[in-house]
Amino acid sequence: MAGNRTLTMIKPGAVKNGHIGAILNDIAAGGFKIVALKLTQLTKDKAGEFYAVHKERPFYGELVDFMSSGPIVAAILEKDNAVADFRTLIGATNPADAAPGTIRAKYAKSIGENAVHGSDSDENAAIEGAFHFSGTETF
């Protein structure tokens, strides 16, 4: 059964470029309820921990550097079928391949600076949400 929560992070490039409000508006317009939200900055250690699944991939170092380069907005979103629906809303990882109107098509600069993170499974959504938020920060 599909879950009803997912995690997103508005990445440093999109924050720096002033897209927080527009992205949050797109999320709300997509029918998602925000149940946790914070502006924060990952250290290199924390970014490395979050993306540890990619540690053996060639882009890992660049990803950690980028994700710790400035503030992010982390949010837990709620909606039926949240993970799949959010991945549809954000579009393909490479913005050149993202469908028109998706978040990545509108706000991403490149595959490396693709504007937002979206959980890839219900299990990872729970793990990632707990990484960023305590129980008292989620409503």
ROFI-933398 format. One record per atom (N, C-alpha, C, O): x, y, z. Coordinates in pm, 1 decimal, always signed. Layout:
ROFI-933398
+----------+----------+----------+
!       px !       py !       pz !
+----------+----------+----------+
!        X !        Y !        Z !
...
+----------+----------+----------+
end
This chain:
ROFI-933398
+----------+----------+----------+
!       px !       py !       pz !
+----------+----------+----------+
!    +84.2 !   -119.7 !     +0.0 !
!     +0.0 !     +0.0 !     +0.0 !
!    +87.7 !   +124.6 !     +0.0 !
!   +185.0 !   +131.9 !    +75.0 !
!    +54.6 !   +220.6 !    -81.9 !
!   +131.0 !   +344.3 !    -90.9 !
!   +113.6 !   +427.0 !    +35.8 !
!     +5.7 !   +430.9 !    +95.0 !
!   +221.1 !   +492.7 !    +75.9 !
!   +216.8 !   +576.9 !   +194.1 !
!   +161.0 !   +714.0 !   +163.8 !
!   +129.3 !   +747.3 !    +49.6 !
!   +149.8 !   +792.6 !   +269.4 !
!    +93.0 !   +925.1 !   +249.3 !
!   +189.3 !  +1038.0 !   +284.7 !
!   +148.0 !  +1153.6 !   +294.0 !
!   +319.3 !  +1005.4 !   +304.8 !
!   +416.9 !  +1110.1 !   +333.8 !
!   +542.7 !  +1090.7 !   +250.5 !
!   +581.5 !   +978.6 !   +217.8 !
!   +604.5 !  +1202.0 !   +217.7 !
!   +732.3 !  +1201.3 !   +148.1 !
!   +814.3 !  +1318.1 !   +198.7 !
!   +762.2 !  +1410.4 !   +261.4 !
!   +943.5 !  +1312.3 !   +170.5 !
!  +1031.4 !  +1422.1 !   +209.1 !
!  +1080.9 !  +1492.4 !    +83.5 !
!  +1108.1 !  +1429.1 !    -18.5 !
!  +1092.0 !  +1623.0 !    +93.0 !
!  +1158.8 !  +1700.3 !    -10.5 !
!  +1260.0 !  +1791.8 !    +53.8 !
!  +1248.1 !  +1829.4 !   +170.4 !
!  +1359.1 !  +1826.5 !    -24.1 !
!  +1452.4 !  +1933.4 !    +11.3 !
!  +1461.1 !  +2026.3 !   -109.3 !
!  +1487.3 !  +1982.0 !   -221.1 !
!  +1439.2 !  +2154.0 !    -86.0 !
!  +1468.2 !  +2253.2 !   -188.6 !
!  +1618.0 !  +2277.7 !   -175.8 !
!  +1666.5 !  +2321.5 !    -71.5 !
!  +1690.1 !  +2248.9 !   -283.1 !
!  +1835.6 !  +2244.1 !   -278.7 !
!  +1898.6 !  +2384.3 !   -280.5 !
!  +1832.8 !  +2482.1 !   -316.2 !
!  +2026.9 !  +2392.7 !   -241.6 !
!  +2091.9 !  +2524.5 !   -228.3 !
!  +2081.2 !  +2615.4 !   -349.7 !
!  +2062.5 !  +2736.0 !   -333.7 !
!  +2092.5 !  +2561.9 !   -469.5 !
!  +2082.9 !  +2647.3 !   -588.4 !
!  +1947.2 !  +2712.4 !   -602.1 !
!  +1938.2 !  +2831.0 !   -633.7 !
!  +1841.2 !  +2636.2 !   -578.6 !
!  +1705.9 !  +2690.5 !   -588.8 !
!  +1678.4 !  +2790.6 !   -477.0 !
!  +1608.6 !  +2889.7 !   -498.2 !
!  +1733.4 !  +2765.1 !   -357.3 !
!  +1720.3 !  +2861.7 !   -247.7 !
!  +1792.2 !  +2990.6 !   -285.8 !
!  +1735.4 !  +3099.3 !   -274.4 !
!  +1916.9 !  +2978.9 !   -331.2 !
!  +1997.6 !  +3095.2 !   -369.6 !
!  +1930.2 !  +3176.9 !   -480.0 !
!  +1938.9 !  +3299.6 !   -480.8 !
!  +1863.9 !  +3109.5 !   -571.7 !
!  +1799.2 !  +3176.9 !   -683.6 !
!  +1659.4 !  +3229.7 !   -652.2 !
!  +1590.1 !  +3279.8 !   -740.8 !
!  +1618.1 !  +3218.3 !   -525.3 !
!  +1491.8 !  +3278.4 !   -482.8 !
!  +1366.4 !  +3201.6 !   -520.2 !
!  +1259.8 !  +3261.0 !   -535.8 !
!  +1377.8 !  +3069.0 !   -534.8 !
!  +1263.0 !  +2990.2 !   -579.9 !
!  +1183.8 !  +2922.3 !   -467.0 !
!  +1092.9 !  +2844.2 !   -495.2 !
!  +1215.9 !  +2950.0 !   -341.8 !
!  +1146.4 !  +2882.6 !   -231.2 !
!   +995.2 !  +2900.5 !   -241.9 !
!   +921.2 !  +2802.2 !   -242.6 !
!   +949.7 !  +3023.4 !   -250.2 !
!   +806.1 !  +3050.0 !   -252.2 !
!   +735.5 !  +2985.9 !   -370.8 !
!   +628.3 !  +2927.3 !   -355.6 !
!   +795.3 !  +2996.7 !   -488.2 !
!   +734.2 !  +2939.0 !   -607.8 !
!   +726.2 !  +2787.1 !   -597.5 !
!   +625.0 !  +2727.1 !   -633.9 !
!   +832.7 !  +2725.3 !   -547.9 !
!   +832.3 !  +2578.5 !   -534.0 !
!   +729.4 !  +2535.6 !   -430.1 !
!   +655.3 !  +2440.0 !   -452.7 !
!   +723.9 !  +2604.7 !   -316.7 !
!   +623.6 !  +2569.8 !   -215.3 !
!   +482.4 !  +2590.1 !   -270.6 !
!   +392.0 !  +2512.9 !   -238.5 !
!   +462.7 !  +2691.8 !   -352.4 !
!   +332.8 !  +2714.0 !   -415.9 !
!   +297.6 !  +2598.5 !   -509.2 !
!   +183.9 !  +2551.2 !   -509.3 !
!   +395.1 !  +2552.8 !   -588.9 !
!   +371.4 !  +2438.3 !   -677.8 !
!   +336.6 !  +2313.2 !   -597.5 !
!   +250.5 !  +2234.8 !   -637.3 !
!   +403.8 !  +2295.7 !   -484.9 !
!   +376.5 !  +2180.3 !   -398.6 !
!   +233.1 !  +2187.1 !   -346.0 !
!   +160.2 !  +2088.0 !   -350.9 !
!   +193.2 !  +2302.8 !   -296.1 !
!    +56.1 !  +2319.3 !   -245.9 !
!    -45.3 !  +2300.8 !   -357.8 !
!   -148.8 !  +2237.0 !   -338.2 !
!    -16.4 !  +2356.1 !   -474.4 !
!   -107.9 !  +2342.7 !   -589.0 !
!   -118.5 !  +2197.7 !   -634.5 !
!   -218.2 !  +2159.0 !   -695.5 !
!    -16.6 !  +2117.3 !   -605.6 !
!    -18.8 !  +1975.0 !   -638.3 !
!    -98.6 !  +1892.2 !   -539.4 !
!   -106.3 !  +1770.1 !   -552.7 !
!   -157.9 !  +1957.1 !   -440.4 !
!   -243.7 !  +1887.7 !   -344.5 !
!   -172.2 !  +1835.6 !   -221.9 !
!   -229.8 !  +1758.4 !   -145.3 !
!    -48.1 !  +1875.9 !   -201.6 !
!    +27.6 !  +1829.7 !    -85.6 !
!     +6.6 !  +1922.7 !    +32.0 !
!     -1.4 !  +2044.5 !    +16.3 !
!     -2.3 !  +1863.8 !   +149.8 !
!     -8.9 !  +1938.1 !   +274.7 !
!   +131.1 !  +1933.5 !   +336.0 !
!   +191.2 !  +1826.4 !   +344.8 !
!   +182.6 !  +2047.5 !   +377.9 !
!   +313.3 !  +2052.8 !   +443.3 !
!   +292.0 !  +2025.3 !   +591.8 !
!   +221.3 !  +2099.5 !   +660.0 !
!   +354.2 !  +1916.9 !   +642.0 !
!   +337.5 !  +1879.9 !   +782.7 !
!   +462.9 !  +1906.0 !   +865.2 !
!   +460.2 !  +1892.7 !   +987.6 !
!   +573.2 !  +1942.9 !   +799.5 !
!   +695.9 !  +1985.4 !   +865.8 !
!   +774.9 !  +2068.5 !   +765.7 !
!   +777.0 !  +2037.9 !   +646.5 !
!   +840.4 !  +2174.5 !   +814.8 !
!   +911.7 !  +2264.1 !   +725.0 !
!  +1022.4 !  +2334.5 !   +802.5 !
!  +1000.5 !  +2382.3 !   +913.7 !
!  +1143.1 !  +2340.6 !   +742.3 !
!  +1249.9 !  +2417.5 !   +804.9 !
!  +1353.0 !  +2462.2 !   +703.3 !
!  +1380.7 !  +2393.5 !   +604.9 !
!  +1408.9 !  +2579.0 !   +729.7 !
!  +1524.4 !  +2630.0 !   +657.5 !
!  +1645.0 !  +2591.2 !   +740.9 !
!  +1652.1 !  +2623.0 !   +859.6 !
!  +1739.5 !  +2522.6 !   +679.0 !
!  +1855.6 !  +2472.2 !   +752.3 !
!  +1973.2 !  +2462.1 !   +656.4 !
!  +1958.3 !  +2485.4 !   +536.4 !
!  +2088.8 !  +2427.6 !   +708.7 !
!  +2204.1 !  +2403.5 !   +622.7 !
!  +2272.2 !  +2275.3 !   +666.7 !
!  +2301.6 !  +2256.6 !   +784.8 !
!  +2296.9 !  +2187.5 !   +571.2 !
!  +2365.7 !  +2062.2 !   +599.3 !
!  +2516.6 !  +2086.3 !   +605.2 !
!  +2572.0 !  +2158.3 !   +522.2 !
!  +2581.8 !  +2025.6 !   +703.3 !
!  +2727.1 !  +2022.6 !   +702.9 !
!  +2770.1 !  +1918.9 !   +599.2 !
!  +2687.2 !  +1841.6 !   +551.2 !
!  +2897.0 !  +1916.5 !   +564.7 !
!  +2945.3 !  +1813.3 !   +472.2 !
!  +2922.3 !  +1674.8 !   +530.8 !
!  +2884.4 !  +1582.7 !   +458.5 !
!  +2945.1 !  +1658.9 !   +661.8 !
!  +2923.4 !  +1528.6 !   +725.5 !
!  +2777.1 !  +1486.1 !   +716.4 !
!  +2747.5 !  +1370.8 !   +685.3 !
!  +2685.8 !  +1579.0 !   +743.5 !
!  +2543.1 !  +1546.2 !   +739.3 !
!  +2496.6 !  +1519.1 !   +596.0 !
!  +2417.3 !  +1427.9 !   +572.9 !
!  +2545.4 !  +1597.8 !   +500.3 !
!  +2510.7 !  +1573.1 !   +359.9 !
!  +2563.3 !  +1436.8 !   +317.2 !
!  +2494.9 !  +1362.6 !   +246.7 !
!  +2684.8 !  +1404.2 !   +359.9 !
!  +2741.8 !  +1272.7 !   +329.1 !
!  +2661.1 !  +1160.4 !   +389.3 !
!  +2641.7 !  +1056.7 !   +325.8 !
!  +2613.5 !  +1179.6 !   +511.4 !
!  +2530.2 !  +1079.1 !   +577.9 !
!  +2397.6 !  +1062.6 !   +504.0 !
!  +2352.1 !   +950.5 !   +481.4 !
!  +2336.1 !  +1174.0 !   +466.7 !
!  +2206.9 !  +1168.1 !   +399.0 !
!  +2217.8 !  +1094.3 !   +265.7 !
!  +2130.7 !  +1014.5 !   +230.9 !
!  +2324.6 !  +1121.2 !   +191.9 !
!  +2342.5 !  +1062.6 !    +59.1 !
!  +2437.3 !   +942.9 !    +59.5 !
!  +2494.3 !   +909.5 !    -44.4 !
!  +2455.1 !   +878.0 !   +173.8 !
!  +2547.3 !   +764.1 !   +185.3 !
!  +2517.6 !   +653.1 !    +84.8 !
!  +2608.9 !   +581.4 !    +43.9 !
!  +2393.3 !   +638.1 !    +45.1 !
!  +2355.9 !   +536.3 !    -52.8 !
!  +2430.5 !   +555.6 !   -185.5 !
!  +2446.6 !   +460.7 !   -262.2 !
!  +2475.4 !   +677.6 !   -211.9 !
!  +2545.6 !   +708.8 !   -337.1 !
!  +2697.9 !   +714.1 !   -320.3 !
!  +2768.6 !   +756.9 !   -411.5 !
!  +2748.0 !   +671.2 !   -205.5 !
!  +2889.9 !   +689.0 !   -172.9 !
!  +2985.4 !   +633.2 !   -278.7 !
!  +3092.0 !   +690.6 !   -300.9 !
!  +2950.3 !   +525.4 !   -342.6 !
!  +3038.2 !   +463.5 !   -442.2 !
!  +3020.9 !   +521.5 !   -582.3 !
!  +3092.5 !   +482.3 !   -674.4 !
!  +2929.2 !   +611.8 !   -598.8 !
!  +2904.0 !   +668.4 !   -731.6 !
!  +2998.5 !   +785.9 !   -758.6 !
!  +3040.3 !   +854.5 !   -665.4 !
!  +3031.6 !   +808.8 !   -884.1 !
!  +3129.8 !   +913.4 !   -916.3 !
!  +3085.9 !  +1055.4 !   -880.3 !
!  +3170.4 !  +1143.1 !   -862.3 !
!  +2955.9 !  +1078.9 !   -869.8 !
!  +2906.0 !  +1213.2 !   -841.0 !
!  +2891.8 !  +1242.6 !   -692.0 !
!  +2853.9 !  +1353.8 !   -655.1 !
!  +2921.3 !  +1145.5 !   -605.7 !
!  +2897.9 !  +1159.2 !   -461.6 !
!  +2966.6 !  +1282.9 !   -403.0 !
!  +2901.9 !  +1360.6 !   -332.7 !
!  +3093.4 !  +1302.6 !   -429.7 !
!  +3167.1 !  +1415.6 !   -373.5 !
!  +3108.1 !  +1548.9 !   -414.9 !
!  +3092.5 !  +1639.1 !   -332.6 !
!  +3075.6 !  +1561.0 !   -542.2 !
!  +3013.4 !  +1685.1 !   -591.0 !
!  +2877.0 !  +1707.4 !   -526.7 !
!  +2841.4 !  +1820.1 !   -492.3 !
!  +2801.2 !  +1599.7 !   -510.8 !
!  +2669.4 !  +1608.9 !   -448.9 !
!  +2680.7 !  +1657.9 !   -304.7 !
!  +2607.5 !  +1747.9 !   -263.7 !
!  +2771.5 !  +1599.3 !   -228.5 !
!  +2792.0 !  +1640.4 !    -88.8 !
!  +2836.5 !  +1786.0 !    -82.7 !
!  +2785.9 !  +1863.1 !     -1.1 !
!  +2931.0 !  +1824.1 !   -168.7 !
!  +2977.0 !  +1963.5 !   -171.2 !
!  +2861.8 !  +2058.1 !   -202.3 !
!  +2844.6 !  +2159.9 !   -135.3 !
!  +2782.9 !  +2024.4 !   -304.3 !
!  +2671.4 !  +2110.7 !   -342.7 !
!  +2567.0 !  +2120.1 !   -232.0 !
!  +2521.0 !  +2229.4 !   -199.0 !
!  +2529.6 !  +2005.8 !   -174.6 !
!  +2423.0 !  +2006.0 !    -74.1 !
!  +2464.2 !  +2073.7 !    +56.4 !
!  +2378.2 !  +2109.3 !   +136.9 !
!  +2592.4 !  +2091.7 !    +78.1 !
!  +2639.0 !  +2162.6 !   +197.7 !
!  +2683.7 !  +2305.3 !   +164.4 !
!  +2738.3 !  +2373.7 !   +251.0 !
!  +2662.2 !  +2351.1 !    +42.3 !
!  +2711.9 !  +2481.1 !     -2.2 !
!  +2625.8 !  +2599.9 !    +39.5 !
!  +2668.5 !  +2714.6 !    +26.0 !
!  +2507.1 !  +2574.5 !    +89.1 !
!  +2417.6 !  +2682.6 !   +129.8 !
!  +2292.8 !  +2626.3 !   +193.2 !
!  +2277.3 !  +2504.7 !   +204.1 !
!  +2203.6 !  +2714.3 !   +235.1 !
!  +2080.7 !  +2668.9 !   +300.3 !
!  +1992.8 !  +2584.2 !   +207.8 !
!  +1994.9 !  +2598.3 !    +85.5 !
!  +1916.4 !  +2496.7 !   +270.8 !
!  +1813.4 !  +2417.3 !   +204.8 !
!  +1682.6 !  +2438.6 !   +279.1 !
!  +1681.9 !  +2487.8 !   +391.9 !
!  +1573.8 !  +2402.1 !   +216.9 !
!  +1445.0 !  +2394.6 !   +284.6 !
!  +1405.1 !  +2247.8 !   +283.7 !
!  +1387.4 !  +2188.5 !   +177.3 !
!  +1391.1 !  +2189.4 !   +401.8 !
!  +1345.5 !  +2051.1 !   +415.7 !
!  +1198.2 !  +2053.1 !   +452.8 !
!  +1153.9 !  +2137.5 !   +530.7 !
!  +1122.6 !  +1959.6 !   +396.5 !
!   +979.3 !  +1953.9 !   +426.0 !
!   +928.6 !  +1811.1 !   +415.7 !
!   +970.8 !  +1734.4 !   +329.1 !
!   +838.1 !  +1777.4 !   +504.6 !
!   +762.3 !  +1653.1 !   +493.6 !
!   +626.5 !  +1690.4 !   +437.0 !
!   +558.2 !  +1779.7 !   +487.1 !
!   +589.5 !  +1620.2 !   +331.9 !
!   +464.9 !  +1647.1 !   +260.7 !
!   +369.3 !  +1531.1 !   +277.9 !
!   +411.3 !  +1415.7 !   +287.0 !
!   +241.4 !  +1561.5 !   +282.5 !
!   +139.4 !  +1458.8 !   +302.8 !
!    +36.2 !  +1464.5 !   +191.2 !
!    -11.7 !  +1571.4 !   +153.5 !
!     +3.5 !  +1347.2 !   +139.6 !
!    -98.3 !  +1330.8 !    +35.9 !
!   -108.5 !  +1181.0 !    +11.2 !
!     -9.6 !  +1109.9 !    +29.2 !
!   -223.6 !  +1131.1 !    -28.9 !
!   -232.7 !   +991.4 !    -69.4 !
!   -133.2 !   +966.6 !   -182.4 !
!   -119.5 !  +1049.3 !   -272.5 !
!    -63.6 !   +852.2 !   -177.7 !
!    +33.7 !   +815.7 !   -280.9 !
!   +142.4 !   +922.2 !   -294.2 !
!   +183.0 !   +957.4 !   -404.9 !
!   +188.8 !   +972.8 !   -180.6 !
!   +276.6 !  +1090.0 !   -176.1 !
!   +405.5 !  +1073.1 !   -255.4 !
!   +441.9 !  +1162.4 !   -331.9 !
!   +475.2 !   +961.7 !   -239.3 !
!   +605.3 !   +945.6 !   -305.4 !
!   +589.6 !   +950.5 !   -456.9 !
!   +657.0 !  +1029.1 !   -523.5 !
!   +503.2 !   +869.1 !   -510.7 !
!   +486.1 !   +863.7 !   -656.9 !
!   +431.9 !   +995.4 !   -711.9 !
!   +478.8 !  +1044.1 !   -814.8 !
!   +333.4 !  +1052.5 !   -643.4 !
!   +275.7 !  +1177.7 !   -692.1 !
!   +377.3 !  +1291.7 !   -687.4 !
!   +379.7 !  +1376.4 !   -776.7 !
!   +461.6 !  +1294.0 !   -583.4 !
!   +560.7 !  +1400.2 !   -574.9 !
!   +668.4 !  +1383.0 !   -681.8 !
!   +713.7 !  +1481.4 !   -740.3 !
!   +709.0 !  +1260.6 !   -707.3 !
!   +808.9 !  +1237.4 !   -811.4 !
!   +755.1 !  +1278.3 !   -948.9 !
!   +831.5 !  +1323.6 !  -1034.2 !
!   +625.7 !  +1262.8 !   -970.6 !
!   +564.9 !  +1311.3 !  -1094.6 !
!   +568.2 !  +1464.4 !  -1098.1 !
!   +599.7 !  +1523.8 !  -1201.2 !
!   +535.9 !  +1527.0 !   -986.4 !
!   +533.5 !  +1673.5 !   -978.8 !
!   +671.8 !  +1734.0 !  -1000.6 !
!   +683.5 !  +1839.9 !  -1062.3 !
!   +776.8 !  +1668.5 !   -951.1 !
!   +909.9 !  +1729.1 !   -964.7 !
!   +973.4 !  +1700.1 !  -1100.0 !
!  +1055.8 !  +1779.1 !  -1145.9 !
!   +938.7 !  +1591.2 !  -1164.6 !
!   +993.0 !  +1560.3 !  -1295.4 !
!  +1124.1 !  +1484.2 !  -1288.8 !
!  +1174.2 !  +1453.0 !  -1180.7 !
!  +1178.9 !  +1454.9 !  -1405.6 !
!  +1301.2 !  +1376.4 !  -1418.4 !
!  +1419.1 !  +1447.3 !  -1351.9 !
!  +1422.7 !  +1570.0 !  -1343.3 !
!  +1515.7 !  +1367.5 !  -1304.9 !
!  +1634.6 !  +1421.4 !  -1239.5 !
!  +1707.4 !  +1521.0 !  -1329.7 !
!  +1753.1 !  +1625.5 !  -1283.3 !
!  +1717.8 !  +1488.9 !  -1456.0 !
!  +1779.1 !  +1579.9 !  -1551.5 !
!  +1670.1 !  +1675.5 !  -1600.1 !
!  +1575.1 !  +1632.0 !  -1665.2 !
!  +1682.1 !  +1804.1 !  -1569.9 !
!  +1575.5 !  +1897.1 !  -1609.6 !
!  +1551.5 !  +1902.1 !  -1760.2 !
!  +1442.5 !  +1938.7 !  -1804.2 !
!  +1652.0 !  +1865.8 !  -1839.5 !
!  +1633.2 !  +1861.4 !  -1984.3 !
!  +1533.2 !  +1753.1 !  -2024.3 !
!  +1471.4 !  +1761.4 !  -2130.4 !
!  +1517.6 !  +1651.8 !  -1939.7 !
!  +1423.7 !  +1542.7 !  -1965.3 !
!  +1292.4 !  +1558.1 !  -1889.0 !
!  +1199.8 !  +1479.3 !  -1908.5 !
!  +1283.8 !  +1658.6 !  -1802.5 !
!  +1164.7 !  +1676.9 !  -1718.9 !
!  +1048.2 !  +1730.7 !  -1801.5 !
!  +1066.2 !  +1816.0 !  -1888.4 !
!   +930.7 !  +1680.4 !  -1773.5 !
!   +810.9 !  +1725.3 !  -1844.8 !
!   +786.7 !  +1874.4 !  -1819.3 !
!   +813.5 !  +1924.0 !  -1709.9 !
!   +736.3 !  +1945.1 !  -1920.0 !
!   +704.5 !  +2086.9 !  -1901.8 !
!   +609.9 !  +2105.6 !  -1783.0 !
!   +517.7 !  +2026.8 !  -1762.0 !
!   +634.8 !  +2211.0 !  -1706.4 !
!   +550.3 !  +2241.8 !  -1591.8 !
!   +593.1 !  +2175.2 !  -1463.0 !
!   +544.8 !  +2212.5 !  -1356.1 !
!   +683.1 !  +2076.7 !  -1469.7 !
!   +731.3 !  +2013.9 !  -1346.1 !
!   +828.5 !  +2108.6 !  -1276.3 !
!   +882.7 !  +2200.7 !  -1337.4 !
!   +849.3 !  +2084.2 !  -1148.0 !
!   +936.5 !  +2170.8 !  -1068.6 !
!  +1077.0 !  +2175.6 !  -1126.8 !
!  +1135.4 !  +2283.4 !  -1138.0 !
!  +1131.5 !  +2061.5 !  -1163.6 !
!  +1267.4 !  +2061.5 !  -1217.2 !
!  +1274.8 !  +2128.4 !  -1354.7 !
!  +1374.4 !  +2193.9 !  -1385.5 !
!  +1173.1 !  +2113.5 !  -1436.1 !
!  +1172.1 !  +2181.4 !  -1566.5 !
!  +1171.2 !  +2332.7 !  -1547.5 !
!  +1232.7 !  +2405.4 !  -1625.5 !
!  +1102.3 !  +2380.2 !  -1444.8 !
!  +1088.8 !  +2523.9 !  -1423.4 !
!  +1205.3 !  +2586.8 !  -1348.2 !
!  +1242.0 !  +2700.9 !  -1376.6 !
!  +1265.6 !  +2513.3 !  -1250.8 !
!  +1359.1 !  +2578.5 !  -1159.3 !
!  +1500.1 !  +2519.1 !  -1155.7 !
!  +1589.1 !  +2578.9 !  -1095.2 !
!  +1523.0 !  +2405.4 !  -1217.5 !
!  +1654.9 !  +2342.1 !  -1211.6 !
!  +1748.3 !  +2401.2 !  -1316.3 !
!  +1705.5 !  +2442.2 !  -1424.2 !
!  +1877.6 !  +2404.7 !  -1282.1 !
!  +1979.0 !  +2453.6 !  -1375.9 !
!  +2045.3 !  +2339.4 !  -1451.6 !
!  +2085.0 !  +2355.7 !  -1566.9 !
!  +2057.3 !  +2223.8 !  -1386.7 !
!  +2129.8 !  +2111.2 !  -1446.1 !
!  +2093.7 !  +1984.4 !  -1369.8 !
!  +2020.5 !  +1988.9 !  -1270.9 !
!  +2145.6 !  +1871.8 !  -1416.9 !
!  +2122.8 !  +1746.1 !  -1346.3 !
!  +2183.1 !  +1750.9 !  -1205.6 !
!  +2127.5 !  +1692.4 !  -1112.6 !
!  +2295.1 !  +1819.3 !  -1189.6 !
!  +2359.4 !  +1831.9 !  -1058.9 !
!  +2290.1 !  +1932.6 !   -968.8 !
!  +2290.3 !  +1917.5 !   -846.6 !
!  +2231.3 !  +2034.5 !  -1028.1 !
!  +2157.8 !  +2136.5 !   -952.3 !
!  +2011.6 !  +2129.6 !   -994.6 !
!  +1959.3 !  +2219.9 !  -1059.8 !
!  +1946.4 !  +2018.8 !   -955.1 !
!  +1812.1 !  +1988.9 !  -1005.7 !
!  +1698.4 !  +2039.3 !   -916.8 !
!  +1587.1 !  +1986.9 !   -922.6 !
!  +1725.7 !  +2139.2 !   -835.7 !
!  +1627.2 !  +2217.2 !   -759.4 !
!  +1570.1 !  +2148.5 !   -635.6 !
!  +1563.3 !  +2210.5 !   -529.4 !
!  +1529.2 !  +2022.5 !   -646.5 !
!  +1464.5 !  +1957.1 !   -532.9 !
!  +1502.1 !  +1809.8 !   -523.4 !
!  +1534.4 !  +1744.4 !   -622.5 !
!  +1496.7 !  +1761.3 !   -401.8 !
!  +1508.5 !  +1618.2 !   -374.0 !
!  +1367.9 !  +1566.5 !   -347.6 !
!  +1284.7 !  +1637.2 !   -290.8 !
!  +1341.8 !  +1444.0 !   -388.7 !
!  +1217.2 !  +1376.3 !   -354.1 !
!  +1246.9 !  +1232.7 !   -316.9 !
!  +1321.3 !  +1165.1 !   -387.9 !
!  +1191.2 !  +1185.1 !   -208.7 !
!  +1211.4 !  +1046.4 !   -165.5 !
!  +1173.2 !   +951.0 !   -277.7 !
!  +1082.6 !   +978.9 !   -356.3 !
!  +1243.7 !   +837.2 !   -284.4 !
!  +1218.4 !   +741.4 !   -392.1 !
!  +1135.7 !   +620.8 !   -349.0 !
!  +1103.0 !   +535.9 !   -431.9 !
!  +1101.5 !   +612.0 !   -220.6 !
!  +1017.8 !   +501.2 !   -172.3 !
!   +953.0 !   +542.6 !    -40.7 !
!   +996.9 !   +637.2 !    +24.7 !
!   +849.1 !   +471.3 !     -3.6 !
!   +784.8 !   +498.8 !   +124.9 !
!   +881.7 !   +475.8 !   +240.0 !
!   +884.4 !   +553.1 !   +335.8 !
!   +961.8 !   +369.1 !   +230.6 !
!  +1060.0 !   +339.4 !   +336.2 !
!  +1160.7 !   +453.2 !   +348.6 !
!  +1188.5 !   +499.4 !   +459.2 !
!  +1215.8 !   +498.8 !   +235.6 !
!  +1313.1 !   +607.8 !   +241.4 !
!  +1248.8 !   +738.8 !   +284.9 !
!  +1314.1 !   +820.2 !   +350.2 !
!  +1124.5 !   +760.6 !   +250.9 !
!  +1055.2 !   +881.3 !   +295.4 !
!  +1051.6 !   +887.6 !   +447.8 !
!  +1073.5 !   +993.8 !   +506.0 !
!  +1024.4 !   +775.8 !   +511.9 !
!  +1021.1 !   +771.6 !   +658.6 !
!  +1160.5 !   +794.3 !   +716.8 !
!  +1176.2 !   +869.8 !   +812.8 !
!  +1260.5 !   +729.9 !   +659.8 !
!  +1398.2 !   +745.8 !   +707.2 !
!  +1444.1 !   +890.6 !   +688.8 !
!  +1500.0 !   +950.6 !   +780.6 !
!  +1420.4 !   +945.8 !   +570.9 !
!  +1463.2 !  +1081.9 !   +540.2 !
!  +1388.7 !  +1186.0 !   +624.2 !
!  +1447.9 !  +1284.9 !   +667.5 !
!  +1260.3 !  +1164.0 !   +647.0 !
!  +1184.8 !  +1255.2 !   +732.2 !
!  +1240.7 !  +1257.5 !   +872.9 !
!  +1253.3 !  +1364.0 !   +933.2 !
!  +1274.3 !  +1140.6 !   +926.0 !
!  +1331.3 !  +1131.3 !  +1061.1 !
!  +1471.9 !  +1191.1 !  +1065.9 !
!  +1515.1 !  +1237.5 !  +1171.5 !
!  +1543.0 !  +1190.8 !   +955.1 !
!  +1676.5 !  +1251.4 !   +948.2 !
!  +1667.9 !  +1401.6 !   +974.5 !
!  +1753.7 !  +1457.5 !  +1042.9 !
!  +1566.7 !  +1466.0 !   +921.5 !
!  +1553.5 !  +1611.1 !   +930.9 !
!  +1464.6 !  +1660.3 !  +1044.5 !
!  +1482.8 !  +1772.4 !  +1092.2 !
!  +1369.8 !  +1579.9 !  +1088.4 !
!  +1269.2 !  +1629.9 !  +1182.5 !
!  +1249.0 !  +1535.0 !  +1299.8 !
!  +1246.7 !  +1413.1 !  +1283.2 !
!  +1234.4 !  +1593.0 !  +1418.9 !
!  +1194.0 !  +1514.6 !  +1535.7 !
!  +1042.3 !  +1502.4 !  +1535.6 !
!   +973.6 !  +1571.8 !  +1460.7 !
!   +991.4 !  +1415.1 !  +1618.9 !
!   +847.2 !  +1395.6 !  +1627.1 !
!   +772.4 !  +1522.1 !  +1665.8 !
!   +658.0 !  +1541.4 !  +1624.6 !
!   +835.4 !  +1608.2 !  +1744.3 !
!   +767.7 !  +1731.9 !  +1786.5 !
!   +768.0 !  +1838.6 !  +1677.6 !
!   +702.6 !  +1941.8 !  +1692.5 !
!   +840.9 !  +1815.2 !  +1567.9 !
!   +846.1 !  +1912.4 !  +1458.5 !
!   +754.4 !  +1875.4 !  +1343.0 !
!   +746.7 !  +1948.4 !  +1244.2 !
!   +685.0 !  +1763.2 !  +1354.3 !
!   +597.9 !  +1713.4 !  +1248.7 !
!   +453.9 !  +1717.3 !  +1296.9 !
!   +423.6 !  +1675.1 !  +1408.5 !
!   +365.6 !  +1768.0 !  +1212.5 !
!   +226.1 !  +1785.8 !  +1253.8 !
!   +130.4 !  +1711.7 !  +1163.2 !
!     +9.2 !  +1716.5 !  +1184.3 !
+----------+----------+----------+
end
